[in-house]
Amino acid sequence: MIHCTPRISPPSPRLSIKPVIVLLMTFSFTLLLNWLPEVSSAFSPSGGLISSVSDADPVQSQDPSITEASGRAQGISMPRTTGGTIFPQVAQSKAPQPSKESEEDVRKKAEEARRSRDTFLRQERVLIRRGEFQLEFSTFYSMDTRDQLIPISGGDSLLVKSKNRVVATSLLGRYALVNNLELVLAIPFFVYREQINEFQVRGVEETLDVTGVGNISGRLRYQVWRETASTPDVILELSSESPTSEDLRFAGDEQLLGTGEWDVGGGITWVKTLDPVVFFGRVGYTHRFGDLGDVVSASLGMGFSLNDRVSYSMLVGGAFVDRPDVDETTSANNSTLELVSLQLAVTVLVSGRLFVEPVVNFGLSDDAVDVVVGVNIPFQF
């Protein structure tokens, strides 16, 4: 009897899935490492490049020239180091550095800004420097009324009501001979004055008017002392006026266009800053060659800058005029005139070196002019 044993084929070997998963993860991680820097560079706000190489593990370049050229092509600065070790660095664009101004230029600009801001003090301080020139155009209108007693023969007096209107347009130039010393020349090239006299006898009225050039005047001003923490500016002044105007009198009143006499005078001005306010004062004396009498004057004012373009100032001025009686036709009731007035002004920087300064002046005494309004327009060359 023969026994047959069934033939069984050997089992086929099974492929394990774990090595496959390990290989796939390794391949994916490698791709991720290569892909991550590109994604980071594309979405980075600064466009920076994330380097997978740390400073602790420098890359040894076999060909430094090739590596450096490749780095430049990618916007990476590749500086050489000792031993051929190259560290990738992000290329940084350097912003242009502003040119540094010298200390002297900064000081000059600050000085010009200060003088521009202090233009409202040009009649008190010496603001311009050697060789500089300033031209000022001015036009003013004034109105004044008063009653006068005119002595007549027989010991009687005649009451006259007078009204004066004056329009004056002038040019004023300032030139600095040296630092702290300036020459000022004022030319009233157009003056119109109208005087209306009403006699209290039968209502008689008479009108006089004249047009011409006013008295040309000049001043020499020297700033002998600059302000310190405890002392003020000190400015000395010499002045003179010529009789260029027409000599026209009525009933003993003064000339319509000017004094008609030569005069010389002088004064001293003080200026002190108590930030943000500037205070100034002046006293002066003028001798007039003729019968008009000498003048003693004094003023006190203050001003301040509202900002870099606008300044405000106010001034109270007084003058005492000695008018001696010359003959019987002199209209003066007493030998002294008291002229007290209040002046308000606003100085505005329009553009560059051009300023506009509206001015109004009110008489505070009977002898002073009732009201004066006008404008000054200085220009700094």
C-alpha positions as CSV (number, residue, x, y, z in Angstrom):
1,M,0.0,0.0,0.0
2,I,1.4,3.1,-1.0
3,H,0.8,6.3,1.0
4,C,0.8,9.6,-0.9
5,T,1.7,12.6,1.0
6,P,0.2,15.9,-0.5
7,R,2.8,18.4,-1.6
8,I,2.4,21.7,0.0
9,S,4.1,24.7,-1.6
10,P,6.2,26.9,0.7
11,P,4.6,30.1,1.9
12,S,5.4,33.2,-0.1
13,P,7.4,35.9,1.8
14,R,5.3,38.9,3.0
15,L,6.5,42.5,2.3
16,S,6.6,44.5,5.6
17,I,5.0,48.0,5.3
18,K,7.1,49.7,8.1
19,P,10.2,50.2,6.0
20,V,8.1,51.8,3.2
21,I,6.6,54.3,5.6
22,V,10.0,55.2,7.0
23,L,11.3,55.7,3.4
24,L,8.3,57.9,2.5
25,M,8.7,60.1,5.7
26,T,12.4,60.5,5.0
27,F,11.8,61.6,1.4
28,S,9.0,64.0,2.5
29,F,11.1,65.5,5.2
30,T,14.0,66.1,2.8
31,L,11.7,67.8,0.3
32,L,10.3,69.9,3.1
33,L,13.8,71.1,4.1
34,N,14.5,72.1,0.6
35,W,11.1,73.8,0.0
36,L,10.8,75.6,3.3
37,P,13.4,78.4,2.6
38,E,11.8,79.3,-0.7
39,V,8.4,79.6,0.9
40,S,9.7,81.6,3.8
41,S,11.6,84.0,1.4
42,A,8.4,84.5,-0.7
43,F,6.1,85.4,2.2
44,S,8.6,87.2,4.4
45,P,7.7,91.0,4.7
46,S,11.4,92.0,4.4
47,G,12.1,89.5,1.7
48,G,14.8,87.9,4.0
49,L,16.2,84.5,3.5
50,I,16.1,81.8,6.2
51,S,19.4,80.0,6.2
52,S,19.6,76.4,7.3
53,V,23.2,76.8,8.1
54,S,24.1,78.1,11.5
55,D,27.1,80.0,12.6
56,A,28.2,77.0,14.5
57,D,28.3,74.8,11.4
58,P,30.1,76.9,8.7
59,V,29.9,75.6,5.1
60,Q,33.3,74.7,3.7
61,S,33.4,76.0,0.2
62,Q,35.4,74.0,-2.3
63,D,35.4,76.9,-4.8
64,P,35.0,80.3,-3.0
65,S,34.6,82.2,-6.3
66,I,31.7,80.0,-7.4
67,T,30.0,80.3,-4.0
68,E,30.5,84.1,-3.8
69,A,29.1,84.6,-7.3
70,S,26.1,82.4,-6.5
71,G,25.5,84.4,-3.3
72,R,25.6,87.7,-5.2
73,A,23.1,86.4,-7.7
74,Q,20.7,85.6,-4.9
75,G,21.3,88.9,-3.1
76,I,23.5,87.4,-0.4
77,S,26.7,89.1,0.8
78,M,29.4,86.5,1.0
79,P,32.4,88.0,2.8
80,R,35.6,86.0,3.0
81,T,37.0,84.9,6.3
82,T,40.3,83.4,7.4
83,G,40.6,79.8,6.3
84,G,38.2,80.0,3.5
85,T,35.1,79.8,5.7
86,I,32.2,81.7,4.2
87,F,29.1,82.8,6.2
88,P,26.0,83.7,4.2
89,Q,24.7,87.2,5.2
90,V,21.6,89.0,4.1
91,A,22.4,91.9,1.8
92,Q,21.1,95.2,3.2
93,S,20.5,98.2,1.2
94,K,22.0,101.3,2.9
95,A,19.8,104.3,2.9
96,P,21.6,107.5,1.8
97,Q,22.9,109.4,4.8
98,P,21.8,113.1,4.9
99,S,24.7,115.5,4.6
100,K,25.7,116.9,8.0
101,E,25.5,120.7,8.2
102,S,28.4,122.4,9.8
103,E,28.0,124.0,13.2
104,E,28.6,127.4,11.5
105,D,25.7,126.8,9.0
106,V,23.3,125.8,11.7
107,R,24.3,128.9,13.8
108,K,23.7,131.2,10.8
109,K,20.3,129.7,10.0
110,A,19.3,130.1,13.7
111,E,20.5,133.7,13.7
112,E,18.5,134.5,10.5
113,A,15.4,133.0,11.9
114,R,15.7,135.0,15.1
115,R,16.2,138.3,13.3
116,S,13.3,137.5,11.1
117,R,11.1,136.9,14.1
118,D,12.4,140.1,15.7
119,T,11.6,142.3,12.7
120,F,9.1,144.3,14.8
121,L,12.1,145.5,16.9
122,R,13.9,147.0,13.8
123,Q,13.4,150.5,15.2
124,E,14.8,149.6,18.6
125,R,17.6,147.0,17.9
126,V,20.2,146.9,15.1
127,L,19.1,143.7,13.4
128,I,21.0,143.8,10.1
129,R,24.6,142.9,9.7
130,R,27.5,144.4,7.7
131,G,26.6,144.9,4.0
132,E,22.9,144.1,4.4
133,F,20.2,146.4,3.2
134,Q,16.6,146.7,4.1
135,L,14.0,148.8,2.2
136,E,10.7,149.8,3.8
137,F,7.7,151.3,2.1
138,S,5.2,153.2,4.3
139,T,1.9,155.0,3.8
140,F,-0.2,156.6,6.5
141,Y,-3.4,158.6,6.9
142,S,-3.9,160.9,9.9
143,M,-6.8,163.1,11.0
144,D,-6.8,165.8,13.7
145,T,-9.2,168.4,15.0
146,R,-8.6,171.2,17.4
147,D,-9.7,174.6,18.6
148,Q,-7.3,177.6,18.6
149,L,-7.5,181.1,19.9
150,I,-5.7,183.5,17.5
151,P,-4.7,186.8,19.1
152,I,-5.7,189.9,17.0
153,S,-5.1,193.6,17.2
154,G,-6.9,195.4,20.1
155,G,-6.2,192.7,22.6
156,D,-9.0,190.4,21.4
157,S,-8.7,186.7,20.2
158,L,-10.4,184.9,17.4
159,L,-11.6,181.3,17.8
160,V,-10.7,179.0,14.9
161,K,-11.8,175.4,14.6
162,S,-9.3,173.5,12.4
163,K,-9.3,170.1,10.9
164,N,-6.2,168.5,9.4
165,R,-6.0,165.5,7.1
166,V,-2.6,164.2,6.0
167,V,-1.6,161.4,3.6
168,A,2.1,160.6,3.7
169,T,3.9,158.0,1.6
170,S,7.6,157.4,2.2
171,L,10.6,155.2,1.5
172,L,13.0,154.2,4.3
173,G,16.3,152.5,3.8
174,R,18.6,150.8,6.3
175,Y,22.1,149.9,5.5
176,A,24.6,148.3,7.9
177,L,28.0,149.9,7.6
178,V,29.6,147.4,10.0
179,N,28.1,145.0,12.4
180,N,26.0,146.8,15.0
181,L,26.1,150.1,13.1
182,E,23.4,151.1,10.7
183,L,22.5,154.2,8.6
184,V,18.8,155.0,8.2
185,L,17.5,157.4,5.6
186,A,13.8,158.3,5.3
187,I,12.3,160.2,2.3
188,P,8.6,161.2,2.4
189,F,8.4,161.4,-1.4
190,F,4.6,162.2,-1.4
191,V,2.8,164.2,1.2
192,Y,-0.7,165.6,0.9
193,R,-2.0,167.8,3.7
194,E,-5.4,169.5,3.9
195,Q,-6.3,172.1,6.5
196,I,-9.8,173.4,7.0
197,N,-10.2,176.5,9.2
198,E,-13.6,177.6,10.4
199,F,-13.7,181.1,11.8
200,Q,-16.3,181.8,14.5
201,V,-17.2,185.0,12.8
202,R,-20.1,184.9,10.3
203,G,-19.3,181.2,9.7
204,V,-16.3,181.9,7.4
205,E,-14.5,178.8,6.3
206,E,-11.2,178.5,4.5
207,T,-9.4,175.4,3.1
208,L,-5.7,175.1,2.4
209,D,-4.1,172.1,0.8
210,V,-0.6,171.3,-0.4
211,T,1.2,168.4,-2.1
212,G,4.9,167.8,-2.2
213,V,8.0,166.2,-0.6
214,G,8.4,166.1,3.2
215,N,11.4,166.7,5.3
216,I,14.2,164.2,4.6
217,S,15.7,162.7,7.7
218,G,18.7,160.5,8.6
219,R,19.8,158.5,11.6
220,L,23.0,156.8,12.7
221,R,22.4,153.9,15.2
222,Y,25.0,151.9,17.0
223,Q,24.4,149.0,19.3
224,V,27.1,149.4,22.0
225,W,26.0,146.5,24.2
226,R,24.4,143.2,23.5
227,E,21.8,141.7,25.9
228,T,22.9,139.3,28.5
229,A,21.0,137.5,31.3
230,S,21.2,140.5,33.6
231,T,21.7,143.5,31.2
232,P,19.7,144.9,28.3
233,D,20.6,145.9,24.7
234,V,21.9,149.4,24.6
235,I,21.6,151.4,21.4
236,L,22.8,155.0,20.8
237,E,21.4,157.2,18.1
238,L,22.2,160.4,16.3
239,S,19.6,162.0,14.0
240,S,19.1,165.0,11.7
241,E,16.3,166.5,9.6
242,S,16.6,168.8,6.6
243,P,14.1,171.6,5.6
244,T,13.2,170.1,2.2
245,S,9.5,170.7,2.6
246,E,7.5,173.8,1.5
247,D,7.3,176.5,4.1
248,L,3.6,177.2,4.3
249,R,2.0,178.7,7.4
250,F,-1.5,179.8,8.3
251,A,-2.4,181.8,11.4
252,G,0.8,180.8,13.2
253,D,0.2,177.1,12.7
254,E,3.1,174.8,11.8
255,Q,4.1,174.2,8.2
256,L,1.8,171.9,6.3
257,L,4.5,169.5,4.9
258,G,7.2,169.6,7.6
259,T,9.0,171.7,10.2
260,G,10.7,173.9,7.6
261,E,13.8,174.0,9.9
262,W,17.0,172.0,10.4
263,D,17.2,169.9,13.5
264,V,19.7,167.6,15.2
265,G,19.2,165.2,18.0
266,G,20.1,162.0,19.7
267,G,18.7,159.3,21.9
268,I,19.4,156.1,23.8
269,T,17.3,152.9,23.6
270,W,17.2,149.9,26.0
271,V,15.8,146.4,25.0
272,K,15.3,143.5,27.5
273,T,13.9,140.1,26.8
274,L,11.8,138.3,29.5
275,D,10.8,135.3,27.4
276,P,8.5,135.4,25.6
277,V,8.0,139.2,26.0
278,V,10.5,141.9,24.9
279,F,10.4,145.2,26.6
280,F,11.9,148.4,25.2
281,G,12.2,152.0,26.1
282,R,13.8,155.2,24.7
283,V,14.6,158.7,25.7
284,G,15.7,161.4,23.2
285,Y,16.3,165.1,22.7
286,T,16.0,167.2,19.5
287,H,17.2,170.7,19.0
288,R,15.3,172.6,16.2
289,F,17.0,175.7,14.7
290,G,14.2,178.2,14.5
291,D,11.2,179.3,16.4
292,L,9.5,175.9,16.7
293,G,11.2,174.9,20.0
294,D,13.1,171.9,21.2
295,V,11.6,168.4,21.7
296,V,12.2,166.0,24.7
297,S,10.7,162.6,23.9
298,A,10.3,159.3,25.8
299,S,8.6,156.0,24.9
300,L,8.0,152.6,26.5
301,G,6.7,149.5,24.8
302,M,6.5,145.7,24.6
303,G,6.1,143.0,22.0
304,F,6.2,139.3,21.5
305,S,6.0,136.7,18.7
306,L,2.8,134.8,18.5
307,N,4.5,132.2,16.2
308,D,7.3,132.2,13.6
309,R,5.3,134.4,11.2
310,V,3.3,136.9,13.4
311,S,4.4,139.3,16.1
312,Y,2.5,141.9,18.1
313,S,3.8,145.1,19.7
314,M,2.4,148.2,21.5
315,L,4.1,151.4,22.4
316,V,3.2,154.5,24.5
317,G,5.1,157.5,23.4
318,G,5.3,161.1,24.7
319,A,6.9,164.3,23.5
320,F,7.2,167.7,25.1
321,V,7.7,170.6,22.7
322,D,8.9,173.9,23.9
323,R,7.2,176.6,21.8
324,P,8.3,180.1,22.9
325,D,6.1,183.0,21.8
326,V,7.9,184.8,19.0
327,D,5.5,187.6,18.2
328,E,1.9,188.7,18.5
329,T,0.6,186.4,15.8
330,T,1.8,183.2,17.4
331,S,-1.1,180.8,17.9
332,A,0.3,179.0,20.9
333,N,-1.7,179.5,24.1
334,N,1.1,178.2,26.2
335,S,4.8,177.6,25.7
336,T,4.7,173.8,25.9
337,L,2.9,171.1,23.8
338,E,2.3,167.7,25.4
339,L,2.0,164.9,22.7
340,V,1.1,161.5,24.2
341,S,-0.1,158.6,22.0
342,L,-0.7,154.8,21.9
343,Q,0.5,152.7,19.0
344,L,-0.5,149.2,18.2
345,A,1.1,147.1,15.4
346,V,1.1,143.5,14.0
347,T,4.1,142.4,12.0
348,V,3.4,139.5,9.6
349,L,6.0,137.5,7.6
350,V,4.3,137.1,4.2
351,S,7.0,135.1,2.3
352,G,10.7,134.9,2.2
353,R,11.9,138.3,3.5
354,L,8.8,140.3,2.9
355,F,6.8,141.6,5.9
356,V,3.6,143.6,6.2
357,E,2.9,145.6,9.3
358,P,-0.5,147.3,9.9
359,V,-0.2,150.2,12.4
360,V,-2.8,152.3,14.3
361,N,-2.0,155.2,16.6
362,F,-4.4,156.9,19.0
363,G,-3.8,160.4,20.5
364,L,-4.1,160.4,24.3
365,S,-3.7,164.1,24.9
366,D,-5.3,167.2,23.4
367,D,-2.2,168.3,21.6
368,A,-1.6,164.9,20.0
369,V,-3.0,163.9,16.6
370,D,-6.4,162.2,17.0
371,V,-5.8,159.0,14.9
372,V,-3.2,157.7,12.5
373,V,-3.6,154.5,10.5
374,G,-1.3,153.0,7.9
375,V,1.0,150.1,6.9
376,N,4.7,149.5,6.8
377,I,6.1,147.0,4.2
378,P,9.8,146.2,5.0
379,F,11.8,143.9,2.7
380,Q,15.1,142.4,3.6
381,F,17.6,142.1,0.7
